[in-house]
Every structure is written in structure tokens, then in C-alpha cells.
Amino acid sequence: MSLSHRQSDRPVRRRTRTFRPNYLSFAGTYQCNLACPHCCVPIEWPDRLDIATAVRFLEDARRHGVETLGFTGGEPFLYPEFLSAVTRRAAALGFRFDKVVTNGVWFSDATHLRRTLQDLHAAGYTGKLGLSVDKFHGIRTADLALFCRTAFEVFRRDNVVSLSYASRRPDAGLEPVRALAAELDAVIDWSPLLNRYLLVSRALTMTLNWNHLAPVERAEQLDGAWDGVWFEEDYCEGPGQALIVNPKGEVKPCCGFASDLDQLTIGNIHEHTAAEIVKRARKHPYVGKVFREGLTAIRDEILARDPDALPGKTSNHCYFCWYALTRGLASGVPGGGGQVGAWTGTRPGAELIQLGLPKR
């Protein structure tokens, strides 16, 4: 899973237009028991993030003012000792927990499931379990229902589970969620207050978080992401303002669709402190500009150079970012399809020379 689906009520102390992360997420492993066609994570990576290194960076990020923590992957529960150890230290440091993003079908049996969730609860985890339920994850309704029931029994919170689904529209692709609702003897209804669906049973109240069609486009080879409407500028306050750490220790500034790209690497926790990573991000020829001037500035620069460089307009920030980077359209950043080479932090243009790429 590439997206951590952060909750929208995370605290932001100020709105200065610069990179000022307030959220930390660890992907301790990219390994997964599933191979979903819409996932952009390299699940073939064998790397596992060292626990001591992660805890050290956690402490450093806290000193730097980061207050919210989440976990993603891969499947985070395939590395349960990492979850428990980092959670235990984070709880002691006073972190607010966001989500553990999970497919909910990683366990071997009910005993394995309960024991793993009990360990996480005992470590002090107070956030949500972000359960992905859509056709791309396979239809294992009975296992998902067992996960939901066990989570409630262990954590004793009716809202401990939230659901995420990927589809072309918020009202589409709900069939697997409806099947889960039937298994839980629950109902699904739209909340005009929350502007999203809710799944409610006698024991559980779960919000449904819709993922924009961009990942679905890749899985189904569609082109509807170019929907004829330009995104509204938000300076990446949504998926951005984050330190997303992958299993190799590489840090990205967001949890969006393009976050697996090497072009967005802003540091490595094996080499850099949190302060150094923030400084590097602000100087990054692409990342720095996005947070200072917005994605519209990147878009306008691309179109000014070549009016035909883009197939059309898209309302999806993350899809545009991914498209611009994978096709080498952004000035000063190595291009060519991801996993090409990270920005080195040297003077603009130098990283292109080092990688044997022409200057733009």
C-alpha cells in the first residue's frame, strides 16, 4: 500500500508556505501477503527497517516538533515486532497515533490475529486500524469481518477500524464493503456531515475513506484521470507535510500516489537528522517549489515550456505529480519513470550530470 490515508484533523500549528512536516510514518517493510494490481509499492523489496534506527529517528523527529505517527507498508503486520517497539517508544514520547494501514487478511488464524493485536494494544497504540476493502485486495469477507470483530474486542473502541476503498467515484466500488457490512450485520449510509459513507453495526462505527481513481487508472489501464478539470491548489497540505520513511530509510515528503518515486527522496534516516531532512526538502528543486509555490507553479512551468506536454487537465494532485515526475517534465529533477535516482542535495543541475542526464 502506498497511501497512508492520514486523518484530516491532524494538527497544523501554522500555515507558512514551506515544508514544515507535522506527521511521521514508517513503512517497516514493503513485503505483503497480497499483490494488488493498483499498488505502487515494490513489495519485492526484502528490506526491513532496523528498529533501533527507526526509534532514534522517532525521537529526533519529536524534538523537531513532529507529533503524529502512522504506519504503512507493504503490510505492516508482517513485521509486528517493529510496530510494537516503535509504538511503545512513541507512546512514551507523547505521540498522537494516526493509523496502521492494513489489508486485514495477513493472519494465519484467529489466535495469531488476536495475539498480534493484543501486543500492539499493550504497547500503547491508541490510533485507528485503517482497513483497505475493495476489489483489488481480493474478496475475503469472512476474514475481514473476523479482523473487525477482534479489533473491537481487543481495543474496546467502536471506532478503532476505519475503511478505505479505491474506485472511480465515491459511490462506486462499494460491493466488497457492502458484503462486509452484511457479514457484520451492519448498515451503510451517507453522512452529509462527514461527507462520506459510514458503516455502522451494533459494536462498530467505521468511516469509509475513498481513494481517488488515480491508482485504479493504473490497475485498469484507464485514462479518466485526465478529467478536464484542474486541481485546486492546496500546497500539498493534504498528503504532504510528512516524513514518510520506507524500509531502506529513505524519506519522502508525502504519502501520495507518487511517493514511491526516487525523485521525491529528501534524505535517509541512516545518514540525516530530521532537521537536515527538512532543510534538504526546502532546497529540493521540486519538493521545495511545491510547498512554496504549489503544484500549479510546476504545471504552469511545464505548459509554458511545451503547451502540449500534458494530455489534458486533471483534478487529482497526486496523479499530476506522478505523471510530471515519471515523464521527466519537471525542471531540475531526474526523470524517466521512477526508481531512477534520488536528488543528491547538490547544486541545481549537478545531480543531472551525475546521473548522465542532460540539463533542461
Helices and strands as residue ranges (DSSP letters): E 23-26, H 51-63, E 68-71, G 76-78, H 80-93, E 96-102, H 110-122, E 128-132, G 135-137, H 141-155, E 161-166, H 175-183, E 187-191, E 196-200, E 205-211, H 214-220, E 242-245, E 250-252, G 262-264, E 267-268, H 274-283, H 287-293, H 295-305, H 317-326, H 350-354
